Amino acid sequence: MARASRRGGAMITVYGFSPSGNCHKVRLLLEQLGKREDRDYRWVEINSAIGETRSADYLALNPAGKVPMLALDDGRVLVESNAILHWLAEGSAYLPEDPWQRAQALSWMFFEQYSHEPCIAVARFICGWTPLDSPRRAELPALREKGRAALAVMERHLQSHEWFSGPAYGIADIALFAYTDVAGHGGIELTPFPAVLDWLRRVRATPGFVPMAAPDARAQALIDASL
Amino acid sequence: MARASRRGGAMITVYGFSPSGNCHKVRLLLEQLGKREDRDYRWVEINSAIGETRSADYLALNPAGKVPMLALDDGRVLVESNAILHWLAEGSAYLPEDPWQRAQALSWMFFEQYSHEPCIAVARFICGWTPLDSPRRAELPALREKGRAALAVMERHLQSHEWFSGPAYGIADIALFAYTDVAGHGGIELTPFPAVLDWLRRVRATPGFVPMAAPDARAQALIDASL
């Protein structure tokens, strides 16, 4: 298939919760694509932490009740953050053209959803978005240990590679950046992973980079009280 | 890029554990591709249940110590079952060419690794490959409940679609088939999901279909004792 944009001129609407790393992935790529392709998109804020993904209006659009969701003008929707990234990046520099490099990028994106997000993002969620007496807090030690194991896999890769998406920055970096950058919110320190810290700095320096929204005051207070 | 095979004539070696659904996905696709393209591959059995993924020889090939792993003759390796499927299927009828359909297939494959495998496959693993007095068995009720929620999402899709990969059978079906077909090993009954049962029958009827290896006698006895 051609390397032309697959998205044509249709307006894209993203339903997302700004402090969610899975949602921020989509915003970061769209912002970075926008710098190159003058693309436009709408962002509809859906606060999944207070049940807005469970409203009747939202469930009519997306019966799975999850964010992020990408919607086209004709009503078609796409869910799963990394599938959205892959679709948006097709034909751009953020997805390598070489089949083997593409496969490696996709491999890191599956690693992110299987071995990284369920530990690092979930530890952060428990710290910032559950009460201090939540029974879920008993999960934190195991989640942090598994999160550190995932970071060790990333550290090993970064000792001999600059990026996760192939020879250049791309969607596997965006997928892994989201929750790695805020691992500290879940009580996972990054200082034992110097190559990861260097890579985070390289990602932040890419053209068009936008940071994720900070947690609101209530979530930040819970995070501070969790450490 | 062209729809020609990306794999050229290089011999592929798959390191896998035959009763693992993640590994069987790769075998099933290769068997089905072989019927069309006269492809050859080697299968190296690695019993992850007795620690063979942790041997020095295996860790030298794959420091992450996981199966399945695909290796090329020149030593390059690819991990993550669904990334392997995507790479192998490129240029074949098992991966739709239409970008939106491809994105939907990928979306289901991320769903499989995030919302399906960690419940349905893990419940099966605990039942068949941990002792009857394992403390992990306390996880089973919650895993089964989440597994049924994932099956309900599949059931809803199948009420209006024949396949998960677009208009035809393909890699999202292969990814979801693997552990759905053996959900009963983990104590998750499929009778409440008639569209899922019909789809499983359609998958089994596809050309070149091969079933997954049955658990060995010891695992089967543990499964039987778990129900």
Contacts between the chains, C-beta under 8 A, distances in Angstrom:
chain1	res1	chain2	res2	distance
A	1	B	1	6.0
A	1	B	97	7.0
A	1	B	99	7.4
A	6	B	99	4.3
A	63	B	153	7.9
A	63	B	156	6.4
A	64	B	153	6.1
A	76	B	100	7.0
A	78	B	100	7.8
A	78	B	103	5.5
A	78	B	104	6.9
A	78	B	107	6.1
A	79	B	107	5.8
A	79	B	111	8.0
A	80	B	106	7.4
A	80	B	107	4.2
A	80	B	110	4.0
A	80	B	111	6.1
A	80	B	114	7.6
A	81	B	110	7.9
A	82	B	106	7.7
A	82	B	110	5.4
A	83	B	103	5.5
A	83	B	104	7.7
A	83	B	106	4.3
A	83	B	107	3.8
A	83	B	109	7.8
A	83	B	110	5.4
A	84	B	103	7.7
A	84	B	107	8.0
A	86	B	103	6.6
A	86	B	106	5.6
A	87	B	99	6.7
A	87	B	100	7.5
A	87	B	102	7.7
A	87	B	103	3.8
A	87	B	106	7.7
A	90	B	99	6.0
A	97	B	1	6.8
A	99	B	1	7.4
A	99	B	6	4.2
A	99	B	87	6.7
A	99	B	90	6.0
A	100	B	76	7.0
A	100	B	78	7.8
A	100	B	87	7.5
A	102	B	87	7.7
A	103	B	78	5.5
A	103	B	83	5.5
A	103	B	84	7.6
A	103	B	86	6.6
A	103	B	87	3.8
A	104	B	78	6.9
A	104	B	83	7.7
A	106	B	80	7.4
A	106	B	82	7.7
A	106	B	83	4.3
A	106	B	86	5.7
A	106	B	87	7.7
A	107	B	78	6.1
A	107	B	79	5.7
A	107	B	80	4.3
A	107	B	83	3.8
A	107	B	84	8.0
A	109	B	83	7.8
A	109	B	110	7.9
A	110	B	80	4.0
A	110	B	81	7.9
A	110	B	82	5.4
A	110	B	83	5.4
A	110	B	109	7.9
A	110	B	110	7.5
A	110	B	113	5.7
A	111	B	79	7.9
A	111	B	80	6.1
A	113	B	110	5.7
A	113	B	113	5.6
A	113	B	114	5.0
A	114	B	80	7.6
A	114	B	113	5.0
A	114	B	114	7.2
A	114	B	117	7.7
A	114	B	118	7.5
A	117	B	114	7.7
A	118	B	114	7.5
A	118	B	118	6.9
A	153	B	63	7.9
A	153	B	64	6.1
A	156	B	63	6.4
